[in-house]
């Protein structure tokens, strides 16, 4: 007998056997992924206050200043672990009780203020001797690193940080010096926050190519590169045996806090209009912070579970319709309207296009989460179109032309404006009956396990003790009556009692997995069906 509330139709969850959720037992209820961070140096530099207004203005022109305004905070490794357990690499969505949801281009654009439209972050994976890189760094960064400062074709973040802290930029600095310094800070942002190296200590110098012309940096689609990288890390971490995760996890945590009401901490105030720095460099006034900066304040956890995988997992097992926000952003809010047009692109947010960051290509599937755009959700088509892309690797491919390798995907990105997903606008975001029936058959709404032995320590997820008793008693009744041959019974009444008892056991077994909120949801669906039939 299955020990999980699993799926019936395996056509969507065809990788369940190697998925992280398949290995959750009472013996490892609290296993937590380790979050690799490499952004501590950029935040030390930012908090030191040594960045001159001219550098800040340059970073703003590049399109990276909004990330710095969002600030730094502590990651909840336990929340991130539970989200990974519900991430499906087959669909690039989180499978929740309320339906599929995911992080979209809209989220990245509005949380960090990154550009969505533009050319993809892809090119030749240049491999050079360190002496060649030294000259390259001298020309574009303003200093010549030592051999020990390189790691293959990457530059250590500590080297960039030390250069920034030891170099003075003021009103007397030349424009070239300001630009070179700004590139160093931008690489710290890219390597620390946006596209962090898997080992968390260096940034790939191939990104420097996109920073050469300061006026063109914003023209690239950094938002799609960041989202591709995040999808890639989620897909990797959701496999069996994984113990850590990296990537732009700030986006993931803010996404979860913004939408999942039971997991959202209380914020102690934030002035949306005020510019925290309020600098004015001539006619170049620095921008209002993006949406992510709303979370730049002190939190309280009085009403919110935190720092416990088993409890947060159970919260998501129970989360009902009224506890998930499908529409989060006020597109008329000042922090949204102040973003450049390249970020505020409502139609492109719904493009079912590939997301590209050099060798990493992941499919963007807004067609599976249309309720996040205020639209009616239909049963989505198969999601097998990008499955083969997960196996792509940079290993052993020096000076490799990724544009040529991913030519079809690059062309598809170029056609992104013709891949917009459309649906009817709705006000009620409850699941449609046809979608709910399909979703029940393919998904796995409950992750917390139920095992025969009693969990006699700590918090017991989803009333596990009660559910176990119901299951065991149901199994006993089935074994008792299931072996009877109804044809051999002298009285038909007894046979009917046995049949109804087994049916009752099945119903009781199913209902033991459903909370009161879920029963109410099905009741509402039934009422809607009856009204349609009248």
Buried (B, 14 or more C-beta within 10 A) or exposed (E): EEEBBBBEEEEBBEBBEEBBBBBBEBEEBBBBBEBBBBBEBBBBBBEEEEBBBBBBBBBBBBBBBBBBBBBBBEBBBBBBBBBBBBBBBBBBBBBBBBBBBBBBBBBBBBBBBBBBBBBBBBBBBBBBEBEEBBEBBEEBBBBBBEEEBBBEBBBBBEBBBBBBEEBEBEEEBEEEBBBBBBBBBBBBBBBBBBBBBEEBBBBBBBBBBBBEEBEEBBBBBBBBBBBBBBBBBBBBBBBEEEEBBBBBBBBBBBBBBBBBBBBBBEBEEBEEEEBBBEBEBEEBEBBBBBBBBBBBEEBEEEEBBEEBBBBBBBBBBBBBBEBBBBEBBEEEBEBBEBBBEBBBBEEBBBBBBBBBBBBBBBBBBBBBBBBBBBBBBBEBEEBEEBEEBBEBEBEEBEEBEBBEBBEEBBEBBEEBEEBBBEBEEBEEBBBBEEBBEBBBEBBBBBBBBBEEEEBEEEEBBBBBEEBBEBBEEBBEBBEEBEEEEEEEBEEEEEBEEBEEBBEEBEEBBEEBBBBEBBEBBEEEBEEBEEEEEE
